[in-house]
Amino acid sequence: MLRPSSFRPALRSRVAHSTRFASSSGSSSQVEAAQKKAQEVLSSTQQSASKAFESAKKVAGPLGETAGKYLASASKSAGPLGEKAGNLLGSYKQPVLYNLAVFREIAKQIYRAEGLAPPSSVDAVRSAYRTLWTNASSKAFWQKAVSSGEIARLGVYALEAYGIFKIGEMLGRRSVIGYKLE
């Protein structure tokens, strides 16, 4: 006589197989439906993105077209090195280029609004450095700075200059601490 417990593993395997096959056959239709839905969402997203791009292009006007031309000329002038860098960025290439273009435009606006310009002549640079040197070597200048409290402002400027120098040094050696001796 066979015990009922000996039938249990056989029954379990039949039940497991039948439900597994049933779920996979049912899931293929579910997978197809999900893929179809994903395709619909993708196409609608692409359509809305193209509409947004066109409207942004209209709003930007000639500035948007100019930025596109600058990006195209920059990619051409970068050559194979630029293509390799672009390939390394992968899907981040477009956002990075966009952010660089935005930064360039903001820098232009600041340059114009502040009236910034390079020195008009070599004499202007010489006179600026001459004034700095005479003030730095003058004992009267330092006494006046200490008595008026302007020494704190000069100290902050010196600290900023030192910090910028140290950041440049770190960037140059590509390490925050020390040089790699190996």
VEXMI-507696 format. One record per residue (C-alpha): residue in three letters; x, y, z. Coordinates in steps of 0.25 Angstrom, whole numbers, plus 2048, in hexadecimal, padded with zeros to 3 digits. Layout:
BEGIN
ALAXYZ;...
***
This chain:
BEGIN
MET800800800;LEU80580E7FC;ARG805819807;PRO7FE826803;SER80B82D807;SER8128277FB;PHE80882D7F1;ARG80B83B7F6;PRO81883F7EF;ALA81283A7E2;LEU8058427E4;ARG80D84E7E8;SER81684E7DB;ARG80984C7D3;VAL8038587D9;ALA80F8607D9;HIS81285D7CA;SER8038607C6;THR80286D7CD;ARG8108717C8;PHE80C86E7BA;ALA7FF8757BB;SER8058817C1;SER8108827B6;SER8058817AB;GLY7FD88B7B2;SER8098947B4;SER80D8947A5;SER80089C7A2;GLN8028A57AE;VAL8118A77A9;GLU80C8AB79B;ALA8018B47A1;ALA80C8BB7A9;GLN8158BC79D;LYS80A8C2795;LYS8078CC7A0;ALA8168D07A2;GLN8168D2793;GLU80A8DB793;VAL8108E379F;LEU81D8E4798;SER8178EA78B;SER80E8F4793;THR81B8F879B;GLN8238FA78E;GLN817902788;SER81690B794;ALA82590D795;SER826911786;LYS81A91B788;ALA822921794;PHE82F92278C;GLU828929781;SER82193378A;ALA82E935792;LYS835938784;LYS82A942781;VAL82B94978E;ALA83A94978D;GLY83A94E77F;PRO847952779;LEU84E94F786;GLY84A941786;GLU84F93F778;THR85C94677B;ALA85E93D787;GLY85B93177E;LYS866936774;TYR87093877F;LEU86E92A784;ALA86F924776;SER87C92C773;ALA882929781;SER88091A77E;LYS88691B770;SER892923776;ALA894919781;GLY89790E777;PRO8998FF77B;LEU89C903789;GLY88F90A78B;GLU8888FE785;LYS88F8F578F;ALA88B8FE79A;GLY87D8FE795;ASN87D8EF794;LEU8828EE7A3;LEU8768F77A7;GLY86C8ED7A1;SER85E8F27A4;TYR8638FD7AC;LYS8699047A0;GLN85D90C79C;PRO85A9127AA;VAL8699157AC;LEU86991D79F;TYR85C9247A3;ASN8619287B0;LEU86E92D7AA;ALA8679357A0;VAL85E93B7AC;PHE86B93E7B4;ARG8719457A8;GLU86494E7A5;ILE8649527B4;ALA8729557B4;LYS87095E7A8;GLN8649657AF;ILE86D9687BB;TYR87896D7B3;ARG86F9777AC;ALA86797B7B8;GLU87497E7C0;GLY87B9857B5;LEU88797B7B6;ALA89197C7AC;PRO8A09787AA;PRO8AA9837AC;SER8AA98D7A1;SER8BA98E7A1;VAL8C69897A7;ASP8C89967AF;ALA8BB9947B6;VAL8C09877BB;ARG8CD98D7BF;SER8C79987C7;ALA8BE98F7CE;TYR8CA9867D3;ARG8D29927D6;THR8C79977DF;LEU8C798A7E6;TRP8D69897E8;THR8D79987ED;ASN8CB9957F7;ALA8D19887FC;SER8DF98E7FE;SER8DA99A805;LYS8DA99B814;ALA8D09A6814;PHE8C699E80C;TRP8C7992816;GLN8C699C822;LYS8B99A281C;ALA8B3994819;VAL8B5990828;SER8B099D82E;SER8A399D825;GLY8A098E826;GLU8A298B817;ILE8AD98181B;ALA8A297781D;ARG89D97980F;LEU8AB97780A;GLY8AD96B812;VAL8A096580C;TYR8A59687FE;ALA8B2961801;LEU8AB955806;GLU8A39547FA;ALA8AF9557F1;TYR8B694A7F9;GLY8AA9417F8;ILE8A99437E9;PHE8B89407E8;LYS8B69337F0;ILE8AA92F7E8;GLY8B29317DB;GLU8BD9297E1;MET8B491D7E5;LEU8AE91D7D7;GLY8BC91E7D0;ARG8C19127D8;ARG8B490A7D7;SER8B49077E6;VAL8AF90E7F3;ILE8BB90A7FB;GLY8CA90A7F6;TYR8D09057E9;LYS8D08F67E5;LEU8DE8F27E5;GLU8DD8E47DE;
***
